[in-house]
Amino acid sequence: MRTDTAWSTLPAREHLLAAAVGAPAPVPVLDVVIPVYNEEKDLETCVLRLHDHLARTFPYGFRITVADNASTDRTPQVAARLADLIPEVRSFRLEEKGRGRALRTVWSHSDSPVLAYMDVDLSTDLNALLPLVAPLISGHSDLAIGSRLARSSRVVRGSKREFISRAYNLILRSSLAARFSDAQCGFKAIRREVAQRLLPMVEDTGWFFDTEMLVLAERAGLRIHEVPVDWVDDPDSTVHIVRTATEDLKGVWRVGRALATGALPLDRLARPFGDDPRDRAVPGVPRGLARQLAGFCVVGALSTLVYLALYSLFRLGFGPQFANAAALLVSAVANTAANRRLTFGVRGRGGAVRHQAQGLVVFAIGLALTSGSLAALGTASGSASHGTELAVLIAANLAATVLRFLLFRAWVFPDRRTDHQDARSDRRTDHQDARSDRRTDHQDARTGAAHELRDARSDRRTDHLDARSDRRTDHQDARTGAAHELRDAR
């Protein structure tokens, strides 16, 4: 997995503004990429139809980019000719195959704030394009996908492809816990600042590229918007279904393993706290406490079951103290790892060893409580039954669980976002003050320039009036002199 992106959180989403009427042409808001391989027959029809649709219906500036990935027919020549004829069209040539490689390359070099792609066969109705990118332009969502599996979608395709598509999405839901409905529809869009952070983490360069991108985005908490689409299957599609399905299954295994081991720094994709209304603090309730309690209870219940099962197993061959210590040690390591990832949302391998060491300290406290309870039981009753031992251990573990949660929250996994947010708030305030100062200076400069211009125009007007008055006086004097001379002559 590629993880060489510099660490920083994503900025807050903002609405993208259209250019003012009569203003010079800015960077196009939307860049639609059409990845092609040996599509000389369909490329021109696709580009002309897409350009006509965008020119008639899209209210923002746009660009169409043909991403040719190692075609061996006349596709590069057709793309170059279209780029020469139409100002909004450009062509991009890659010497290696792979739809994912083409999309990553073009999106990484694009300056448009919204990036999209669609298949060259235009199987998806173009009327869904504006609804697809509108949530990204408005700042509501981070990614958007067309869905052929939504209830209101209208799809025309064979039973074989229908079965494969639904089976594939079922695999994604069951293995990777994906909640989006259609991973394979060739009709997707993403905001550029998200693509800059997300694409370096996506390893696949083929057909699994966009599935991997969606899974990572969803796991990172980014917002994915789904648009029901009308879709007609292309009977001449060159996609090799069996080979593609095999590669996709390999990709599912690879991504699932990376997510399970925490090998991906998904925290780089986090939005600033407060960007989502659900992040707003409730007075009197510590931030994230309810979610952390729920996660801790689930993890605690499962680890307790594991602990009791291990204790019963170890108790067959060892004494109660050794069985308790061994069962508690194994379950404590698993409990710390699960709480680290699921309850407190700590991802990646950074600090994992330190967290486990701190978890062992918490384990020692729990061991003291449970061992002390067993010792007290042995002193009080001599030889207690196995059921009585389990009851005492459950009671002791409940007390240890409360203490464990408090120590985890305050010591092992403290919430350091408050200081980070305060620092970000200070930086934001300084930035706003600087912008306000620049705006004031700019307004003062504009006011001064306006005053100077007005004074200059007033001076020019005064000089012009004085010159006209002087010319009028000279003309009158000349007329008077001429009249006197005429009168004297008479």
C-alpha positions as CSV (number, residue, x, y, z in Angstrom):
1,M,0.0,0.0,0.0
2,R,1.2,3.5,-0.8
3,T,1.4,5.7,2.2
4,D,3.8,8.4,1.2
5,T,1.4,11.3,1.5
6,A,2.4,14.0,3.9
7,W,0.2,13.9,7.0
8,S,-2.5,16.5,7.4
9,T,-6.3,16.5,7.7
10,L,-8.5,17.5,4.8
11,P,-9.9,21.1,4.8
12,A,-13.5,21.8,5.4
13,R,-15.7,21.4,2.3
14,E,-16.8,24.6,0.7
15,H,-19.2,25.5,-2.1
16,L,-17.5,26.0,-5.4
17,L,-18.4,29.3,-7.0
18,A,-19.1,29.9,-10.6
19,A,-17.3,32.5,-12.6
20,A,-18.9,35.9,-12.9
21,V,-20.5,36.9,-16.2
22,G,-18.0,38.5,-18.5
23,A,-15.0,37.4,-16.3
24,P,-12.0,35.7,-17.9
25,A,-12.3,31.9,-18.2
26,P,-11.2,30.4,-14.9
27,V,-10.1,26.8,-14.2
28,P,-13.0,24.6,-15.2
29,V,-14.9,23.3,-12.2
30,L,-15.5,19.8,-13.7
31,D,-13.0,17.6,-15.5
32,V,-14.6,14.5,-17.0
33,V,-12.1,11.7,-17.8
34,I,-12.9,9.1,-20.4
35,P,-10.4,6.2,-20.1
36,V,-10.1,4.4,-23.4
37,Y,-8.2,1.4,-24.9
38,N,-8.6,0.8,-28.6
39,E,-11.9,2.7,-28.9
40,E,-11.3,4.4,-32.3
41,K,-14.9,3.6,-33.4
42,D,-16.8,4.9,-30.4
43,L,-14.5,7.7,-29.1
44,E,-15.6,10.6,-31.4
45,T,-19.3,9.8,-31.0
46,C,-18.9,9.7,-27.2
47,V,-16.9,13.0,-26.9
48,L,-19.3,14.9,-29.2
49,R,-22.4,13.7,-27.4
50,L,-20.9,14.4,-24.0
51,H,-19.7,17.9,-25.0
52,D,-23.0,18.8,-26.5
53,H,-24.8,17.7,-23.3
54,L,-22.4,19.7,-21.0
55,A,-22.6,22.8,-23.2
56,R,-26.4,22.8,-23.1
57,T,-27.0,21.8,-19.4
58,F,-23.9,22.3,-17.2
59,P,-23.8,25.7,-15.6
60,Y,-20.1,25.7,-14.8
61,G,-16.9,25.5,-16.8
62,F,-16.0,22.0,-17.8
63,R,-13.3,20.0,-19.5
64,I,-13.3,16.6,-21.2
65,T,-10.1,14.6,-21.0
66,V,-9.5,11.5,-23.1
67,A,-7.1,9.2,-21.2
68,D,-5.7,6.8,-23.7
69,N,-3.9,4.0,-21.9
70,A,-1.6,2.3,-24.5
71,S,-4.1,1.9,-27.4
72,T,-2.7,0.2,-30.4
73,D,-5.2,1.4,-33.0
74,R,-6.1,4.9,-34.2
75,T,-7.5,6.0,-30.8
76,P,-4.6,8.5,-30.1
77,Q,-5.1,10.2,-33.5
78,V,-8.8,10.5,-32.9
79,A,-8.3,12.0,-29.5
80,A,-5.7,14.5,-30.7
81,R,-8.0,15.6,-33.6
82,L,-10.9,16.1,-31.1
83,A,-8.6,18.1,-28.8
84,D,-7.6,20.4,-31.8
85,L,-11.2,20.9,-32.9
86,I,-12.9,21.5,-29.5
87,P,-11.4,23.9,-26.9
88,E,-12.9,22.0,-23.9
89,V,-11.3,18.7,-25.0
90,R,-7.8,17.5,-24.3
91,S,-6.0,14.2,-24.8
92,F,-3.6,12.4,-22.5
93,R,-1.5,9.4,-23.6
94,L,-0.1,6.7,-21.3
95,E,2.2,3.9,-22.5
96,E,0.8,1.3,-20.0
97,K,-2.6,-0.3,-19.8
98,G,-4.9,-0.1,-16.8
99,R,-8.1,2.0,-16.2
100,G,-7.0,2.7,-12.6
101,R,-3.6,3.8,-13.8
102,A,-5.2,6.2,-16.3
103,L,-7.6,7.7,-13.8
104,R,-4.9,8.2,-11.1
105,T,-2.5,9.8,-13.6
106,V,-5.0,12.3,-15.1
107,W,-6.7,13.1,-11.8
108,S,-3.4,13.7,-10.1
109,H,-2.5,16.3,-12.8
110,S,-5.9,17.9,-13.1
111,D,-6.4,21.4,-11.7
112,S,-10.2,21.2,-11.6
113,P,-11.8,21.0,-8.2
114,V,-14.3,18.2,-9.2
115,L,-13.0,15.1,-11.1
116,A,-15.3,12.6,-12.7
117,Y,-15.1,9.7,-15.1
118,M,-17.4,7.7,-17.3
119,D,-17.1,4.8,-19.7
120,V,-16.7,5.5,-23.4
121,D,-19.8,3.5,-24.3
122,L,-22.0,6.0,-22.4
123,S,-24.1,3.2,-21.0
124,T,-25.2,5.6,-18.2
125,D,-27.8,8.2,-19.1
126,L,-26.1,11.6,-19.1
127,N,-29.0,13.3,-17.3
128,A,-27.5,11.8,-14.1
129,L,-24.2,13.7,-14.5
130,L,-25.3,17.0,-12.9
131,P,-27.0,15.2,-10.0
132,L,-23.8,13.2,-9.6
133,V,-21.4,16.2,-9.2
134,A,-23.8,18.7,-7.6
135,P,-23.2,17.4,-4.0
136,L,-19.5,17.8,-4.6
137,I,-19.8,21.3,-6.0
138,S,-22.0,22.4,-3.1
139,G,-19.6,21.0,-0.5
140,H,-22.0,18.4,0.8
141,S,-20.1,15.2,-0.2
142,D,-16.6,14.0,-0.9
143,L,-17.3,11.3,-3.5
144,A,-20.3,10.4,-5.7
145,I,-21.2,7.2,-7.5
146,G,-23.9,6.1,-9.9
147,S,-25.9,3.2,-8.7
148,R,-27.6,0.6,-11.0
149,L,-28.8,-1.3,-8.0
150,A,-31.0,1.5,-6.4
151,R,-34.7,0.9,-6.4
152,S,-35.4,3.8,-8.8
153,S,-32.7,2.8,-11.3
154,R,-33.8,1.5,-14.7
155,V,-31.3,-1.0,-16.0
156,V,-31.3,-3.1,-19.2
157,R,-28.7,-5.9,-19.2
158,G,-28.4,-9.7,-19.4
159,S,-29.1,-12.0,-16.5
160,K,-25.4,-13.1,-16.5
161,R,-24.0,-9.6,-15.9
162,E,-26.8,-8.9,-13.4
163,F,-26.0,-11.9,-11.3
164,I,-22.2,-11.2,-11.4
165,S,-22.8,-7.6,-10.4
166,R,-25.1,-8.4,-7.5
167,A,-22.8,-11.3,-6.3
168,Y,-19.8,-9.0,-6.3
169,N,-21.5,-6.3,-4.3
170,L,-22.7,-9.0,-1.8
171,I,-19.1,-10.1,-1.4
172,L,-18.0,-6.5,-0.7
173,R,-20.8,-6.1,1.9
174,S,-20.0,-9.3,3.7
175,S,-16.2,-9.2,3.6
176,L,-15.3,-5.5,3.7
177,A,-18.5,-4.2,5.4
178,A,-19.1,-1.9,2.4
179,R,-22.4,0.1,2.6
180,F,-22.4,1.6,-0.9
181,S,-24.6,-0.3,-3.3
182,D,-22.8,-0.4,-6.7
183,A,-19.0,-0.5,-6.8
184,Q,-18.5,-1.3,-10.5
185,C,-20.7,1.3,-12.3
186,G,-18.4,3.4,-14.6
187,F,-19.9,6.7,-13.4
188,K,-18.1,8.3,-10.5
189,A,-16.8,11.7,-9.2
190,I,-14.5,12.9,-6.5
191,R,-13.4,16.3,-5.1
192,R,-9.8,17.1,-6.0
193,E,-8.5,17.7,-2.5
194,V,-9.8,14.2,-1.5
195,A,-8.3,12.6,-4.5
196,Q,-4.9,14.1,-3.7
197,R,-4.9,12.3,-0.3
198,L,-6.8,9.2,-1.3
199,L,-5.2,8.1,-4.5
200,P,-1.7,7.4,-3.1
201,M,-3.3,4.8,-0.8
202,V,-5.0,3.0,-3.7
203,E,-2.7,0.3,-5.0
204,D,-4.7,-1.3,-7.9
205,T,-4.2,0.0,-11.4
206,G,-7.0,-2.0,-13.2
207,W,-10.7,-2.5,-12.8
208,F,-10.6,-2.9,-9.0
209,F,-9.2,0.7,-8.7
210,D,-12.5,2.5,-8.0
211,T,-13.8,-0.3,-5.6
212,E,-10.6,0.1,-3.5
213,M,-11.0,3.8,-3.6
214,L,-14.6,3.6,-2.3
215,V,-13.8,1.1,0.4
216,L,-10.9,3.2,1.8
217,A,-13.0,6.4,1.6
218,E,-15.9,4.8,3.4
219,R,-13.6,3.4,6.2
220,A,-12.1,6.9,6.6
221,G,-15.5,8.4,7.2
222,L,-15.8,10.4,4.0
223,R,-19.3,11.1,2.7
224,I,-20.3,9.1,-0.5
225,H,-23.3,10.3,-2.4
226,E,-25.2,7.7,-4.5
227,V,-27.3,8.7,-7.6
228,P,-29.8,6.2,-9.2
229,V,-29.0,5.9,-12.9
230,D,-30.6,4.6,-16.0
231,W,-28.2,2.2,-17.6
232,V,-28.2,0.1,-20.8
233,D,-25.7,-2.7,-21.2
234,D,-23.2,-2.5,-24.1
235,P,-23.3,-5.9,-25.9
236,D,-19.9,-5.1,-27.6
237,S,-18.1,-4.5,-24.3
238,T,-14.5,-5.8,-24.4
239,V,-14.3,-6.4,-20.6
240,H,-13.2,-10.0,-19.8
241,I,-15.6,-10.9,-17.0
242,V,-13.9,-14.0,-15.5
243,R,-10.4,-12.4,-15.5
244,T,-11.8,-9.2,-14.0
245,A,-13.7,-11.0,-11.3
246,T,-10.6,-13.0,-10.3
247,E,-8.5,-9.8,-10.0
248,D,-11.3,-8.2,-8.0
249,L,-11.4,-11.0,-5.5
250,K,-7.6,-10.8,-5.1
251,G,-8.1,-7.1,-4.5
252,V,-10.8,-7.7,-1.9
253,W,-8.4,-10.0,0.0
254,R,-5.6,-7.6,-0.2
255,V,-7.6,-4.6,1.0
256,G,-9.3,-6.6,3.8
257,R,-6.0,-7.7,5.1
258,A,-4.6,-4.2,5.1
259,L,-7.6,-2.8,6.9
260,A,-7.5,-5.6,9.5
261,T,-3.8,-5.0,10.3
262,G,-4.1,-1.2,10.3
263,A,-1.6,-0.8,7.6
264,L,-3.4,2.2,6.0
265,P,-3.1,5.7,7.5
266,L,-6.8,6.6,7.0
267,D,-6.6,9.4,9.6
268,R,-5.0,11.5,6.8
269,L,-8.5,11.6,5.2
270,A,-10.2,12.9,8.3
271,R,-12.3,16.1,8.0
272,P,-11.8,18.8,10.7
273,F,-13.9,18.4,13.8
274,G,-17.1,20.4,13.4
275,D,-17.4,20.0,9.6
276,D,-20.2,17.5,10.2
277,P,-23.2,18.6,12.3
278,R,-23.0,15.2,14.1
279,D,-19.7,16.4,15.6
280,R,-21.3,19.3,17.5
281,A,-20.7,19.0,21.2
282,V,-23.6,18.5,23.6
283,P,-23.4,20.5,26.8
284,G,-22.4,18.4,29.8
285,V,-21.5,15.3,27.6
286,P,-17.9,14.7,26.8
287,R,-17.3,14.4,23.1
288,G,-17.6,10.8,21.8
289,L,-18.5,9.4,25.2
290,A,-21.7,7.6,24.1
291,R,-20.0,6.0,21.0
292,Q,-17.0,5.0,23.1
293,L,-19.2,3.5,25.8
294,A,-21.1,1.5,23.2
295,G,-18.0,0.2,21.5
296,F,-16.3,-0.6,24.8
297,C,-19.3,-2.6,26.0
298,V,-19.4,-4.6,22.9
299,V,-15.7,-5.3,23.0
300,G,-15.9,-6.0,26.7
301,A,-18.7,-8.5,26.4
302,L,-16.8,-10.4,23.7
303,S,-13.5,-10.4,25.6
304,T,-15.3,-11.5,28.7
305,L,-16.7,-14.5,26.9
306,V,-13.2,-15.3,25.6
307,Y,-11.7,-14.9,29.1
308,L,-14.2,-17.2,30.7
309,A,-13.7,-19.8,27.9
310,L,-10.0,-19.6,28.3
311,Y,-10.2,-19.8,32.1
312,S,-12.4,-22.9,31.9
313,L,-9.9,-24.5,29.4
314,F,-6.8,-23.6,31.5
315,R,-8.6,-24.7,34.7
316,L,-8.6,-28.3,33.5
317,G,-4.9,-28.7,33.9
318,F,-3.8,-25.8,36.3
319,G,-4.8,-24.1,39.5
320,P,-7.3,-21.2,39.6
321,Q,-4.6,-18.5,40.0
322,F,-2.6,-19.6,37.0
323,A,-5.7,-20.2,34.8
324,N,-7.0,-16.7,35.7
325,A,-3.7,-15.0,34.9
326,A,-3.2,-16.8,31.6
327,A,-6.8,-16.2,30.4
328,L,-6.7,-12.6,31.5
329,L,-3.4,-12.0,29.7
330,V,-4.5,-13.4,26.4
331,S,-7.9,-11.6,26.5
332,A,-6.3,-8.3,27.7
333,V,-4.0,-8.2,24.6
334,A,-7.0,-8.8,22.3
335,N,-9.1,-6.4,24.3
336,T,-6.6,-3.6,24.0
337,A,-6.2,-4.1,20.3
338,A,-9.9,-4.2,19.7
339,N,-10.6,-1.1,21.8
340,R,-7.7,0.8,20.2
341,R,-9.2,0.3,16.7
342,L,-13.0,0.1,17.3
343,T,-13.7,2.1,20.5
344,F,-11.2,4.9,20.3
345,G,-10.6,5.0,16.6
346,V,-6.8,4.8,16.6
347,R,-5.6,3.6,13.2
348,G,-2.2,2.7,11.9
349,R,0.7,1.0,13.7
350,G,2.1,4.2,15.3
351,G,2.1,3.8,19.1
352,A,0.7,0.3,19.0
353,V,3.5,-1.1,21.2
354,R,3.1,1.7,23.7
355,H,-0.6,1.1,23.8
356,Q,-0.2,-2.6,24.5
357,A,2.4,-1.8,27.2
358,Q,-0.1,0.6,28.9
359,G,-2.8,-2.0,28.4
360,L,-0.7,-4.5,30.3
361,V,-0.5,-2.1,33.2
362,V,-4.3,-1.9,33.1
363,F,-4.3,-5.7,32.9
364,A,-2.2,-5.9,36.0
365,I,-4.7,-3.9,37.9
366,G,-7.5,-6.2,36.7
367,L,-5.4,-9.2,37.6
368,A,-5.0,-7.8,41.2
369,L,-8.7,-7.4,41.5
370,T,-9.6,-10.8,40.2
371,S,-6.8,-12.7,41.9
372,G,-7.6,-10.9,45.1
373,S,-11.2,-11.9,44.8
374,L,-10.2,-15.6,44.2
375,A,-7.9,-15.5,47.2
376,A,-10.6,-14.0,49.4
377,L,-13.1,-16.7,48.1
378,G,-10.6,-19.4,49.0
379,T,-10.0,-18.0,52.5
380,A,-13.7,-17.6,53.1
381,S,-15.0,-21.0,51.8
382,G,-12.0,-23.2,51.5
383,S,-12.9,-25.2,48.4
384,A,-15.5,-23.4,46.3
385,S,-17.3,-24.9,43.3
386,H,-16.4,-24.0,39.7
387,G,-19.7,-22.0,39.4
388,T,-19.0,-20.0,42.5
389,E,-15.5,-19.1,41.1
390,L,-17.0,-17.9,37.8
391,A,-19.6,-15.8,39.6
392,V,-16.9,-14.1,41.8
393,L,-14.7,-13.6,38.7
394,I,-17.6,-12.0,36.8
395,A,-18.3,-9.6,39.7
396,A,-14.6,-8.7,39.9
397,N,-14.3,-8.3,36.2
398,L,-17.3,-5.8,36.2
399,A,-15.4,-3.6,38.7
400,A,-12.2,-4.0,36.7
401,T,-14.1,-3.2,33.4
402,V,-15.2,0.2,34.8
403,L,-11.7,1.0,35.9
404,R,-10.3,-0.2,32.6
405,F,-12.6,2.1,30.6
406,L,-11.6,5.1,32.7
407,L,-7.9,4.3,32.3
408,F,-8.2,3.7,28.6
409,R,-10.0,7.0,28.0
410,A,-7.9,9.1,30.2
411,W,-4.4,7.5,29.9
412,V,-4.0,4.9,27.2
413,F,-6.1,6.6,24.4
414,P,-6.6,10.2,25.5
415,D,-8.4,12.5,23.2
416,R,-5.8,14.9,21.9
417,R,-8.1,16.5,19.3
418,T,-9.0,19.4,21.7
419,D,-5.5,20.9,21.6
420,H,-5.3,20.3,17.9
421,Q,-8.7,22.0,17.4
422,D,-7.7,25.0,19.5
423,A,-4.6,25.4,17.5
424,R,-6.5,25.1,14.3
425,S,-9.1,27.6,15.6
426,D,-6.3,30.0,16.5
427,R,-4.8,29.5,13.0
428,R,-8.2,30.0,11.5
429,T,-8.7,33.2,13.5
430,D,-5.3,34.5,12.5
431,H,-6.0,33.7,8.9
432,Q,-9.4,35.5,9.1
433,D,-7.8,38.5,10.7
434,A,-5.1,38.5,8.0
435,R,-7.7,38.3,5.3
436,S,-9.7,41.1,7.0
437,D,-6.6,43.2,7.1
438,R,-5.8,42.5,3.5
439,R,-9.4,43.3,2.5
440,T,-9.2,46.6,4.5
441,D,-5.9,47.5,2.9
442,H,-7.3,46.6,-0.5
443,Q,-10.4,48.7,0.1
444,D,-8.3,51.6,1.3
445,A,-6.1,51.3,-1.7
446,R,-9.2,51.2,-3.9
447,T,-10.6,54.2,-2.1
448,G,-7.4,56.1,-2.4
449,A,-7.1,55.2,-6.1
450,A,-10.7,56.3,-6.6
451,H,-10.1,59.6,-4.8
452,E,-6.9,60.2,-6.9
453,L,-8.8,59.4,-10.1
454,R,-11.7,61.7,-9.1
455,D,-9.2,64.5,-8.2
456,A,-7.4,64.0,-11.5
457,R,-10.6,64.0,-13.4
458,S,-11.7,67.1,-11.5
459,D,-8.4,68.8,-12.3
460,R,-8.7,67.9,-16.0
461,R,-12.2,69.1,-16.0
462,T,-11.2,72.4,-14.4
463,D,-8.3,72.9,-16.8
464,H,-10.6,72.1,-19.7
465,L,-13.1,74.6,-18.5
466,D,-10.4,77.3,-18.0
467,A,-9.1,76.6,-21.4
468,R,-12.6,76.9,-22.9
469,S,-13.2,80.1,-20.9
470,D,-9.8,81.6,-22.2
471,R,-10.6,80.6,-25.7
472,R,-14.1,82.1,-25.4
473,T,-12.6,85.4,-24.0
474,D,-10.0,85.6,-26.7
475,H,-12.7,84.9,-29.3
476,Q,-14.9,87.7,-27.8
477,D,-11.9,90.1,-27.7
478,A,-11.1,89.3,-31.3
479,R,-14.7,89.9,-32.3
480,T,-14.9,93.2,-30.4
481,G,-11.6,94.4,-31.9
482,A,-12.9,93.5,-35.4
483,A,-16.1,95.4,-34.7
484,H,-14.2,98.4,-33.6
485,E,-12.0,98.4,-36.6
486,L,-15.0,98.0,-38.9
487,R,-16.7,100.9,-37.2
488,D,-13.6,103.1,-37.4
489,A,-13.3,102.2,-41.1
490,R,-16.9,103.2,-41.7
